[in-house]
Amino acid sequence: MKLDRISNLEDDVIQQILSCLPIRDAVRTRILSRTWKSNCDNLPCLVFDDRCCLSDQTGTKGKRETTLENIVDYVLVSQIGSIHTFKISCRNKPLAAADIDRWIYRLSKSSLKKCTLELWRGPPYNVSSSLFLCQDLIHLELHSCLLKPPSTFKGFWKLKTLNIQMVTITQDMFEKMIACSPLLEKLILCDFAGIKTLNIDAPKLQYLKVEGAFEDVDIGVNTLNLVHVSIEQKKAASISCTNFFKFFSQLTRIESLSIDGFFLQSSVGALQEELLKPYLCLKSLCLGIRLNNLDETLAAVHLLRSSPVQELEISVRQEAEAADANVGDTTFWLNDNQKFSQLRLVKVTGFSGVKAEVDFIKFLLLRSPSLQQLEILAWQQDGAIRRKVSSWLGDSQNWAFNQLRVVKLIDISGVKAELALIRFLLLKSPVLEKMIVRPLHLTGNRALIKKLLQFRRASGKAEIKYLDPLKHVPANAGSNQRQANAHADYESDSSSSSDSSSSSDSSSSSDSD
């Protein structure tokens, strides 16, 4: 008889193994032996999702399918030990509030430390008052809920992570929850309702992510330990957002800042007034910006001047009505001789080739002597760029990017603006090692490859790696979906062809490109 190595492990090790299995499989081990039954009844981590109630294709005909509610009830009743983690994620059907109330009441009798409720169907769940009795919580995640703490609620004194998405909560209750969570380190708020101004005063807070329709973000005087901040304002505010950047100068430990949506537009006044001190810790900066808007462009330049940013990501906000109107009045900042000597990586998403975009990228390239990697994700509208594009060469014949080694161009269509950019970079990058190109569609691949091979290269070691398009990008896919897909498979080995020629004597492309 073979030795059963698993059954002879320590109980806590077996319980940890069972906690890593889908709950459906973990519960089935109860029939193996009394020891396994005991371990199954002492699971510290319970995760329930739609996989729990997959229909059994080999079951008896007409046998009633076990429901998620029945499974949760069965497991909770059988547990005799402490439950430290409880997660339920239901996407296929709505769950009755009475069932969730019953489960939370049972959990409140345990030493619950992590609780996640992801409810994707049905009306928002009115969170049971029993949840606020779980004083050992260190992690709380709620999705699609109404959050109304009882008047007797004194806070979660051990809470370190709070993640609420599609949650409705009043301004006063939100501020009370934050103030009564003195150990809070990570706060995520997405698509919330009931809060206009986010007043956040959390001394231990290090990570803040905010996405939604709000008026402003006000960081309290005690919130000095922020390291990572991401703010996306999905709707233009009726007032100027000034509070965040008025306090920004005191965030001496911030390393990563992301601003998207309308927040930069709403904050430009405060940015130009407040960014006078250097921010020596800021290393990563991500901006959603209208590059044909003078105020937003100047705000971005102010941020770059004030910090030793090493990684910069620009998400170009496209507005059809903006076109290139009055662009001539918005480029005087190009004469600024400020050097961004720490900048190593630049990513641009939503590139379409209009003058404002070309000018800004030229500005970054010329003033970033240490730039090593450039990544550009093209913006597509009906499969083509229809607006007037700007020339890359012009007065830049003497430019040279002496540190640029890697360039990635994703979702390109082979239109003039994109080909001009490729030709420009190859001509001006004497130490370039690799250029990765991936088109959006298969159509026109042969012609695109032919043009790429014709471009002259300043670097004798430059390799052009041509990747296949993604397998399926729907014609009506939104820009967010395309951009999310585009960030995958950068280094995929499924390239259809790869030009590894080291020769720099290839003929230059014709003017028709």
Beta strands, then each sheet from edge to edge (+ up, - down):
strand 1: 45-49
strand 2: 85-90
strand 3: 114-119
strand 4: 125-126
strand 5: 139-146
strand 6: 161-168
strand 7: 186-190
strand 8: 197-200
strand 9: 207-212
strand 10: 216-219
strand 11: 228-233
strand 12: 256-261
strand 13: 284-289
strand 14: 311-316
strand 15: 345-351
strand 16: 373-378
strand 17: 406-412
strand 18: 434-439
strand 19: 463-466
strand 20: 497-499
sheet 1: 1+ 2+ 3+ 5+ 4+
sheet 2: 1+ 2+ 3+ 5+ 6+ 7+ 9+ 11+ 12+ 13+ 14+ 15+ 16+ 17+ 18+ 19+ 20-
sheet 3: 8+ 10+
end
